[in-house]
């Protein structure tokens, strides 16, 4: 345990790779996936593949973690000897998890909880959590850790492409992305989160392969626009059971970002799978 007894808490949609959850001892609050006859905990008793495999039968709904789930995790953190919690969540504009954790923490005695809205999704949020865990391991104080984590939100960018917008539209997560894009023209939007954490179209490109290529170019443009120019950075790639295409995108990503410190990769969570649909591919960069 670190000297300031600080725990790192993330929601399940942050997509932090399992090995890093274990390495840094992070705690996870799972969101819920709801079918007509059953409810599952995100990433606990259901996988992304199982969600996709069932799409032809039923597209489930998703829900916030229950208050009981959050309070139970707070109690476990206290039992494990921690006194402070840095909670890192996906965009509060896309999920009520941020506000729910903050609300419950205000009335929970025994823990000093600081909640960070990453204004991002998936590994965009996860990279912020991983960096916080690394900073904690380096010996950052509570105040230093909070400050650095909030600052990292503005230095992290994720872009993603989806073969179809129907899942984002069905789940009400369409944001500023136009839900009417010419299907006959095969136009694919490249989606990101704006400064308020709302989804928007960064570009609209004809053709799936062209959109994946353009996605990496836009990420590079963002990176080159940062001032001062980052001396260190991490990159990430996540996908929804699109292994072959993700491998190609990863190869191109590494070509553009040769001097990265770390690369994080993996599948999107089951909840993200519900809203993004099959075949989603996302890339990210984080200046450190």
N, C-alpha and C positions, 0 to 999 in steps of 0.2 A: 504494500500500500504506500502511496506517495505521502510525503510529510504533511501536506495540507488536507489530507483525507478527502480528495476530490474524485468523484465518479463521473464518467462520461456516459450520457444516456442519449440514444437515438431512436427515431421511429423506424419501423420496418421498411419504409419506402426509401430510406437513404441508400439502400443497396451496398452497404459496406461489406466487402468480401468476408466470408466466414472466418478465414484464417486471421484476419486483422481484428475482428470482433474478439476472438479468443486471445490473440496476442496482447491486446490492450485491456482486456477485461471489461469491454463495453457492455452496458445493459441495453436491451431492446424492448421497445413497446410495440407489440404487433397490432396492426389495424385488422379489421374484420372483412371477410369475404362471405357474402350472404346469398345462398341459393334458396329456392322455395322450401326445401325440406331439410336444410342443414346450414350451419354456420361454421366457418373455419377461421383460424388465426393465421394471418399472413406469414408465410414462410415457416410456420411451425408444424402444421398438419396438412398443408397443401403446397404444391409447387406450381411454378409458372407453366410447366408442361401440362400438368393436370388441368389447369384453367383453360389452356388452349385446346386440349383434347376434348373438352366438354362444350366448347363454343357452339358446335352444331346442335346441341341439345338445349343449352341454356347459357346465356350471358349473365353472370351474377351481378349483384350490386356490391358496393363496398361501403364501409362505415368506419367511423372513428373507433379507437379503442374504448372500451367501457371505462367508466370512472373507477370501478372496482379493480380493473386490470392495472390502471396507472397507480392507484394507491397501494396495491399489493407490491408493485415494483419499488415504490418509494420505501415501503416497509422493509423489503429485502435489502435495499441499499443501506438503510440504517442498521439493520441486523449485521450486515457485513462490515460495519465499522466506519462508514463514510459519514461526513458531516456536511459536505457541499456537493451539488450536482450541477454539471454543465449539460443542459438538455439541448440537443440540436435537432431541428425538425425541417421537413420540407416546407415549401412556401405556404404561408398562412392564407394566401389568396386562393390556393388550390385545395387546401384541407384545413379543417378546424382543429387539427391535432395541436398546433402551436398554442392556440388560445385555451384549449381544454387543459393542457398540461400546466400552463401559466396560472389558470384559475384554481386548479386543485392544489398547486404548490403554495399558493398564497395562504391557504387554510391548513396546510400540513405542518405540524410542529416537529422540530428535530432536524430539519434539513434547510440549508440555504440553497435555493434553486434559482439558477439563472438560465432563462430560455432564449435561444437564438433562432430567429426565423431566417433560414438561409436564402429565402426568396428564390429557391431553385428546386429541382426535383432529382430523384434517383441519385446517380453517382455525383451529380453536381453538389447535392447536399452531403453525400457521403464523404467527398474529399475534404469538406470543411471539418467533419467529425474526425477524420483520420489525422488531419493536420493538428487539431486540438489535442488528440491523444499523444502525438509526437512531441508537441510543445510541453505537455504535462510531464512526459518522460524526461524531457530536458531540464526540468526543474522550475518551470514557470510558476510564479505565485498565482493565487486566485485572481487578483486584479489584472495581472499581466495576461493570464489565460483568457479572461473575459474580453479584454481589449483586443488581443490578437485574433480571437475567433470572430468577433464582429467585423474587424477589418478584412478578414479573409473572404467574407461574403462578397465584397465588392471586387475581389480579385479572382473570382471563379466564374467560368462561363461554360455552359453546356448547350449543345445543339443536337437536335434529333430529327429523324425522318420516319414517317409512318407510311406504309403502303396505302392505308385508307384512313380517312378522318371520321368514319362512322362511329368508332368506339369512343373517341374523345367527345364527339357530339352527343352520343347516347348517355355518356356519364356526366354530361354537363360541365366538362372541363375544357371546352373549346376556347374560352378566353377571347382574345382579340384575333384569333385565327378564323379566317373566313371558312364557313362550313360548306359553302357552295363553290367548288373548284371544278373546272371542266374535266369530268371523267373521260370524255371522248378524246380530249387533248392530252391525256395522261400527264396532267400537271401535278407535281408533288410539292407541298410546302416544306420548307426547312424551318423548324420551330425552335423557339428559345423562350426564356423568361425575361421579361423586362425588369426595370429597377423596382417595380412593385410586386414582382413575383407572379405576374400574369402571363399566360402563354400568348405569343404573337408569332406571326410569320416573318422570318428574317429574309426570306426569298421564296419565290415560286418558280420551280424549274420543271421543264418538260422531260419526262423520262426518269425512271427510278435510279439507274446507274449514274445519270448526270446529276441527280440531286445528292447522291452520296458523295460524289466528287466535289460538288460545290459546297457541301457541308464542311468539309475539311478546309477548303479555301477560306470560307468565312471565319472559321475558328482561327486560322492563321492571321487573317486581317485583324481580328479582335486583339490577338496577342501582340501583334506589331504596333497596335495603336496605344498600348499601355505606356504610360510615362510616369516615372523613369522606366527604361527597358528592364524587365525582370532578369536577374542573374541566375535565378533558380526557378524551376517550375515542375509541376507534375501533370501527367495526362491521364485520360481515362477513356474507356470504351465499354458500353453495355448494350445488350441486345435481347430481343425476345425470341429465343430459340432459332436465331438466324445464324447458325455457326459458320457456314461457308462464307456468306457475305460479310460477316463481322471480321473474319480472318483477313479478307481482302482489304477492308476498311482499316483495320489495325496496321497492316503493312504500309498503307499510304499515310496513315497518321504518323507512324514512326519516321517515315521519310521526311515529313515536314518538320517534325519536332525531334530532332536527333539527340539533343543534349538534355533530355528530361532527367529528372532525379528519380522519379518512380512512375510506373504505369499501373493503373488499377483497371481490372476488367472482370466481367462476369455477366450473369443473367439479370434482367430487371426482376423486381419482386412480383409475386402474384397480383398484388393490388395494382401496380403499375401496368402489368400485363392486361388487366381488365380494361383499363382506360386507354392504353396505347394500341392494343390489339397485337396480333401476331406479326412478326417481322420487323418490329421497331428496332432501329439502330441509333445509338447516341454516342457522341464524343464530347470530351470536355478538356479544359486546361485550367490550371490553377497556378497563379504566380505566388511565389513564397519568398 
